[in-house]
Structure formats: structure tokens, C-alpha cells
């Protein structure tokens, strides 16, 4: 990696207070109490990376409110750089409410009307000194509206000019888009600026929406529409934009990596008992990025990502539950090593 850069990583996008149900297994409308954590995919990745020893900052925005103070205070205690986080006085810090009904129901509700992180703007990116970082991680949800969309495009554009790698996490959240086909249209516009792309199979299908592909959408108005289609065709389309690497996060099945030279690699996951899948993909990203920054080969990077994700699904919380480097290394060793 770029040894001349001052810092390792800056993640860009949303941040929130996350209220997790304390009543595990209880239907959402029967929840009695919540634990207060923090969340948002870029924030989770920043915290997960910091716990592994990465020199990381978060470029987000918070409101002039107690929730914003709660978020920033947590980040500072986790040794995530907060110097790039402006306060948007006319906006509110975001909130998310989450239920936990293992093994396969994890309902969540976003409160993002007038969200402060959606007000991240061009000046905020300019002030963040992207040139000082080896890698930036950008995020699909940050592209859903202005001014954060232009800010994200600018960050990727600057990175391309200053030899900073761009990692795009697709982060498809259907209810954050006025039309879920707009997600694909927008993602495809930024793909040429990315070097590495991370996503689930659903997110890869969503990336192809609106391009004339034969994809079927069911229940578009709900928060989690079902998208069906030829996943291999969608993967090939993403690769056609010139990215170096696409990593598909496959949950309990581990990860599958596609390189620009046509190679496909399957990387096994770790068998664990699942408590809560929320945040697992972000944990994968933090472990994977750690490996990249240390010059590891692709298999080992993905294996580290799988280990981070496997640990998080056994815990209650996203950022608050990210493993440390020692925990991850011990976990991997106890499961047969890399």
C-alpha cells in the first residue's frame, strides 16, 4: 500500500444512534426496552477497523443535538478520527430502531428525515484532505440525495487523482430511495471511480436495476423488496466498469471474489450460532480492509473479513460489537487458522 500517506483509511457516509431491542426473539410490536448503541455502515466499518489497529477517520455529519454528541463521544473513545465531522445546525443526527428475532427476522426502522449526514457537502470533502489517506470507503446510501451525493462523487474523484484507493460498499437500503431503480442508475455512475466493490447478492442485483436487465421486483413499496434475476450476468456487468475486484458477501457461506482477469475464488466462512446478523457485512469490510492495508493476499483478506463477521453475528450490536485484533486472531486460530 501507499506508505507515504499519513493515514490508512477514511470512511464516508451515514452515522446514527441505534436502539436495539433488549427483548431478543420478541416481535417488534411487543418490544419493551432498548439498548443505545451507534451505527451506520461507514461508522461501523470505521470502528471495526480502529479496533483492529487501523488509523481511520470518519467523514460524516451530525446535528447540533445530544444524539450527535453521543455519536462523536463514542467515536473518540474508539480512537476513530472525528476531525472531519461537521455539525449541521439545521439538521438532526440520525436514528435507527432495530428488532432481533433470530434466526431470520431483524426488522429495522430508519429515522432519516432531515438527516445531518445527508447534508455532507463539497466543502466538507475538500476540508477532509483525502490525499492524506491510503484508502477511502464510500457508501451506496450516501448517493441517494444531494448534497451528500455530489460530496461522495467528489471524494472518489479526488482519490483517483491522488493515488488513494476507492472501496465502494454497495449498502442497498431500499426505503432510502425514491425509486429503487435509481439505486442502480446511481451506483453504475460511480463504479468507474471504484477499485474494489463489496456487496451481497441482493445488492448486486439491485445495482443492475434500471438498465434493461431482466430482473423481477416484488413488493417495491416495502422496505425489503425481493429482486430476482441472473446474478452472474449482474456480476459481469459490474466487472465491465473496470473495477479490479468484486467481493460478494455470502453470510454463512463466506465470500466469493471476482478479479478483473477473470479469476473466481471462494473463501469459506466460520460456523457460528447466529444471534443478530445486523452489522455483519460491515464487520466483514473492516476485517477485509485490515488485510488489504497490510498487503495480505486476497484469500487471507477475505478470511479475515469472514472472521470479523462471524464474531459480530454472535453479539448484540454493530459498531459496539466489533472484534479487536487479538480476538479475531484467536478466533481464527481456534477455527483452524487462515
JODANOR-V269384 format. One record per residue. PHI is phi in degrees with one decimal (999 if undefined). D_LAST is the distance of its C-alpha to the last C-alpha in Angstrom with 2 decimals. Layout:
phi=PHI d_last=D_LAST
phi=PHI d_last=D_LAST
This chain:
phi=999 d_last=21.46
phi=-81.0 d_last=25.06
phi=-70.9 d_last=25.55
phi=-80.9 d_last=29.23
phi=-74.4 d_last=28.72
phi=-71.4 d_last=29.61
phi=-129.9 d_last=26.99
phi=-81.5 d_last=23.54
phi=-147.3 d_last=24.05
phi=-130.2 d_last=26.88
phi=-102.8 d_last=26.57
phi=-131.1 d_last=29.79
phi=143.8 d_last=31.37
phi=-79.4 d_last=32.16
phi=-146.3 d_last=32.15
phi=-161.2 d_last=33.69
phi=-90.7 d_last=34.42
phi=-111.0 d_last=32.68
phi=-103.4 d_last=34.61
phi=-94.3 d_last=32.47
phi=-58.3 d_last=34.33
phi=-82.9 d_last=34.49
phi=-100.4 d_last=35.63
phi=-67.8 d_last=32.50
phi=90.2 d_last=33.46
phi=-90.5 d_last=36.88
phi=-55.6 d_last=38.22
phi=-52.9 d_last=38.50
phi=-76.4 d_last=42.28
phi=-109.5 d_last=42.12
phi=-64.2 d_last=39.90
phi=-105.6 d_last=41.70
phi=-157.2 d_last=39.64
phi=-134.3 d_last=36.76
phi=-99.7 d_last=34.34
phi=-96.7 d_last=34.39
phi=-120.1 d_last=31.09
phi=-121.2 d_last=30.41
phi=-163.5 d_last=28.80
phi=100.7 d_last=28.91
phi=-51.8 d_last=25.89
phi=-62.7 d_last=26.20
phi=-64.9 d_last=26.89
phi=-58.4 d_last=23.86
phi=-65.2 d_last=21.60
phi=-63.1 d_last=23.47
phi=-67.2 d_last=23.09
phi=-59.8 d_last=19.39
phi=-68.1 d_last=18.93
phi=-61.1 d_last=21.40
phi=-66.9 d_last=19.68
phi=-88.1 d_last=16.59
phi=103.3 d_last=19.16
phi=-77.9 d_last=20.10
phi=-82.6 d_last=23.83
phi=-130.7 d_last=24.83
phi=-123.4 d_last=28.18
phi=-117.1 d_last=29.38
phi=-104.2 d_last=32.28
phi=-142.4 d_last=33.96
phi=-142.9 d_last=37.41
phi=-127.8 d_last=38.91
phi=-83.4 d_last=42.43
phi=-85.6 d_last=44.91
phi=-150.8 d_last=44.24
phi=-67.4 d_last=42.68
phi=-64.8 d_last=39.65
phi=-60.5 d_last=38.95
phi=-63.3 d_last=39.35
phi=-60.1 d_last=36.96
phi=-65.3 d_last=34.25
phi=-66.3 d_last=34.80
phi=-61.3 d_last=35.02
phi=-61.1 d_last=31.64
phi=-60.1 d_last=30.04
phi=-64.9 d_last=31.72
phi=-68.2 d_last=30.50
phi=-91.6 d_last=26.91
phi=65.3 d_last=27.55
phi=-93.1 d_last=27.52
phi=-64.1 d_last=30.28
phi=-114.3 d_last=33.27
phi=-67.9 d_last=35.68
phi=-100.3 d_last=35.39
phi=-103.1 d_last=36.39
phi=-79.7 d_last=40.08
phi=-100.0 d_last=42.29
phi=-100.6 d_last=44.04
phi=-66.2 d_last=47.24
phi=-96.0 d_last=48.36
phi=-125.3 d_last=45.10
phi=-118.9 d_last=43.13
phi=-63.3 d_last=39.58
phi=-78.4 d_last=37.73
phi=-140.8 d_last=37.03
phi=-137.2 d_last=35.03
phi=-112.6 d_last=35.71
phi=-130.7 d_last=33.05
phi=-101.4 d_last=33.36
phi=-132.0 d_last=30.75
phi=-128.7 d_last=31.47
phi=-59.7 d_last=28.40
phi=-93.6 d_last=27.05
phi=-138.5 d_last=28.09
phi=-120.5 d_last=30.79
phi=-137.4 d_last=30.07
phi=-65.5 d_last=33.29
phi=-142.0 d_last=33.69
phi=-125.7 d_last=36.77
phi=-91.2 d_last=36.85
phi=-117.7 d_last=39.73
phi=-129.9 d_last=39.74
phi=-66.3 d_last=43.43
phi=56.6 d_last=44.21
phi=-69.9 d_last=40.65
phi=-61.6 d_last=40.44
phi=-68.7 d_last=37.16
phi=-76.2 d_last=38.90
phi=-96.2 d_last=41.44
phi=-57.6 d_last=39.01
phi=-129.3 d_last=41.03
phi=-59.3 d_last=41.34
phi=-61.9 d_last=42.58
phi=-62.8 d_last=39.59
phi=-67.7 d_last=37.27
phi=-58.7 d_last=39.57
phi=-75.3 d_last=39.52
phi=-82.6 d_last=35.70
phi=56.2 d_last=35.46
phi=-53.5 d_last=32.64
phi=-60.4 d_last=32.97
phi=-83.0 d_last=31.48
phi=-111.6 d_last=27.99
phi=-71.4 d_last=25.17
phi=-147.9 d_last=24.31
phi=-116.6 d_last=26.17
phi=-115.0 d_last=24.92
phi=-106.6 d_last=27.79
phi=-142.7 d_last=28.31
phi=-59.2 d_last=30.22
phi=-65.9 d_last=32.40
phi=-68.7 d_last=33.71
phi=-99.2 d_last=35.38
phi=-81.1 d_last=37.54
phi=-161.7 d_last=40.61
phi=-91.3 d_last=42.34
phi=-89.8 d_last=42.12
phi=-65.8 d_last=38.34
phi=-64.4 d_last=37.98
phi=-62.6 d_last=39.75
phi=-62.1 d_last=37.92
phi=-68.1 d_last=34.54
phi=-59.9 d_last=35.84
phi=-64.1 d_last=37.19
phi=-58.8 d_last=33.95
phi=-67.6 d_last=32.20
phi=-65.8 d_last=35.24
phi=-61.9 d_last=35.26
phi=-56.9 d_last=31.55
phi=-64.0 d_last=32.27
phi=-89.5 d_last=35.04
phi=-118.0 d_last=33.31
phi=61.6 d_last=30.02
phi=-109.8 d_last=27.98
phi=-67.1 d_last=25.21
phi=-112.7 d_last=25.92
phi=-109.2 d_last=23.32
phi=-105.8 d_last=25.10
phi=-95.8 d_last=23.99
phi=-60.8 d_last=26.42
phi=44.0 d_last=27.04
phi=-80.4 d_last=29.75
phi=-121.7 d_last=32.14
phi=-56.4 d_last=35.05
phi=-78.0 d_last=37.59
phi=-99.1 d_last=37.27
phi=-123.0 d_last=38.84
phi=-66.8 d_last=42.53
phi=-150.6 d_last=41.58
phi=-65.7 d_last=38.04
phi=-67.9 d_last=38.79
phi=-65.6 d_last=39.15
phi=-58.1 d_last=35.44
phi=-62.5 d_last=34.70
phi=-59.5 d_last=37.58
phi=-73.4 d_last=36.47
phi=-61.0 d_last=32.77
phi=-64.3 d_last=33.82
phi=-71.7 d_last=36.02
phi=-97.9 d_last=33.24
phi=-53.9 d_last=30.58
phi=-61.6 d_last=32.00
phi=-91.2 d_last=31.28
phi=-97.6 d_last=27.54
phi=-98.6 d_last=24.78
phi=-130.8 d_last=21.92
phi=-126.3 d_last=22.53
phi=-117.4 d_last=20.61
phi=-173.2 d_last=22.19
phi=-84.9 d_last=22.41
phi=-60.9 d_last=24.34
phi=-60.6 d_last=27.40
phi=-66.7 d_last=27.26
phi=-68.6 d_last=27.04
phi=-61.8 d_last=30.08
phi=-63.9 d_last=31.85
phi=-63.7 d_last=31.35
phi=-87.1 d_last=33.47
phi=-62.3 d_last=36.25
phi=88.2 d_last=39.61
phi=-107.3 d_last=39.12
phi=91.9 d_last=41.01
phi=-67.2 d_last=38.06
phi=-83.5 d_last=38.79
phi=-115.3 d_last=36.99
phi=-112.0 d_last=38.38
phi=-114.9 d_last=38.51
phi=-113.2 d_last=39.53
phi=54.2 d_last=40.88
phi=-60.5 d_last=40.55
phi=-80.3 d_last=42.34
phi=-86.9 d_last=39.86
phi=-73.4 d_last=36.87
phi=-132.5 d_last=34.33
phi=-67.2 d_last=35.85
phi=-94.8 d_last=34.47
phi=-116.3 d_last=33.80
phi=-123.9 d_last=33.55
phi=168.8 d_last=33.44
phi=-84.1 d_last=31.64
phi=-63.1 d_last=28.13
phi=-67.6 d_last=27.58
phi=-63.1 d_last=30.80
phi=-67.3 d_last=29.82
phi=-62.8 d_last=26.48
phi=-63.5 d_last=28.49
phi=-64.0 d_last=30.99
phi=-59.1 d_last=28.51
phi=-64.3 d_last=27.18
phi=-66.3 d_last=30.86
phi=-83.0 d_last=31.25
phi=93.6 d_last=29.35
phi=-67.3 d_last=26.12
phi=-76.6 d_last=23.27
phi=-151.4 d_last=20.51
phi=-119.0 d_last=20.64
phi=-114.4 d_last=17.72
phi=-96.4 d_last=18.79
phi=-82.4 d_last=17.58
phi=-120.6 d_last=17.94
phi=60.8 d_last=17.56
phi=-62.7 d_last=16.40
phi=-88.2 d_last=15.66
phi=87.5 d_last=12.93
phi=-141.7 d_last=13.86
phi=-130.9 d_last=15.69
phi=-113.3 d_last=16.27
phi=-122.5 d_last=19.58
phi=-107.6 d_last=20.55
phi=-64.5 d_last=24.17
phi=-86.1 d_last=24.28
phi=95.0 d_last=23.80
phi=-78.7 d_last=20.22
phi=-126.9 d_last=18.44
phi=-129.7 d_last=14.72
phi=-98.7 d_last=13.42
phi=-120.4 d_last=10.06
phi=-68.3 d_last=9.95
phi=-90.8 d_last=10.59
phi=-121.3 d_last=10.75
phi=-71.4 d_last=14.16
phi=-143.4 d_last=16.39
phi=-88.2 d_last=20.15
phi=-84.0 d_last=21.37
phi=-101.5 d_last=24.05
phi=-155.6 d_last=24.27
phi=-82.2 d_last=22.58
phi=-64.8 d_last=24.40
phi=93.6 d_last=22.31
phi=-64.7 d_last=19.01
phi=-64.7 d_last=19.18
phi=-70.3 d_last=20.03
phi=-63.4 d_last=17.13
phi=-55.7 d_last=14.85
phi=-59.5 d_last=16.91
phi=-66.2 d_last=16.65
phi=-66.7 d_last=12.88
phi=-62.5 d_last=12.96
phi=-63.2 d_last=15.91
phi=-55.0 d_last=14.46
phi=-63.0 d_last=11.92
phi=-58.2 d_last=14.95
phi=-66.0 d_last=17.16
phi=-100.5 d_last=15.08
phi=74.0 d_last=15.04
phi=-72.1 d_last=11.40
phi=-74.7 d_last=11.20
phi=-60.0 d_last=11.59
phi=-59.7 d_last=8.51
phi=-67.4 d_last=6.36
phi=-60.3 d_last=9.50
phi=-68.9 d_last=9.74
phi=-64.1 d_last=6.47
phi=-64.3 d_last=7.87
phi=-61.7 d_last=11.11
phi=-59.8 d_last=10.46
phi=-65.1 d_last=9.57
phi=-63.3 d_last=12.78
phi=-64.0 d_last=14.74
phi=-63.4 d_last=13.98
phi=-70.3 d_last=15.25
phi=-65.7 d_last=18.25
phi=-68.8 d_last=19.49
phi=-92.3 d_last=20.09
phi=-124.3 d_last=22.34
phi=-101.9 d_last=25.69
phi=132.0 d_last=25.74
phi=-103.6 d_last=24.03
phi=-58.1 d_last=24.16
phi=-64.8 d_last=25.13
phi=-106.9 d_last=22.03
phi=-64.8 d_last=19.31
phi=-77.3 d_last=16.74
phi=-83.4 d_last=16.85
phi=-62.4 d_last=14.23
phi=-62.3 d_last=14.49
phi=-62.0 d_last=14.29
phi=-67.0 d_last=11.08
phi=-64.8 d_last=9.36
phi=-65.1 d_last=11.17
phi=-62.2 d_last=10.34
phi=-62.2 d_last=6.54
phi=-61.6 d_last=7.57
phi=-71.7 d_last=10.30
phi=-111.1 d_last=8.54
phi=96.1 d_last=6.86
phi=82.0 d_last=3.77
phi=-68.9 d_last=0.00
